[in-house]
């Protein structure tokens, strides 16, 4: 089964950012649980809409970090099990 996984936790660590700082930049306290779940492999999201993904990328850029989709998402066409990291069926 093919899967898409979040790489946000690694990105945040590599760029010395916190999920909290990114969520605040995205629009306040209502975004905090969403960003934490994107960054936490133990609490994978089942869905994220394109607007949320775009808001995440804008927030990272406003915080001065370069970001591309490939920095945040990983496609695994040959995944054999559902791992953490927000795996999604493709």
Secondary structure, 3 states (H helix, E strand, C coil): CCEEEECHHHHHHHCCCCHHHHHHHHHCHHHHHHHHHHHCCCCCCCCCCHHHHHHHHHHHHHCCCCCCHHHHEEEECCCCCCCCCCCEEC
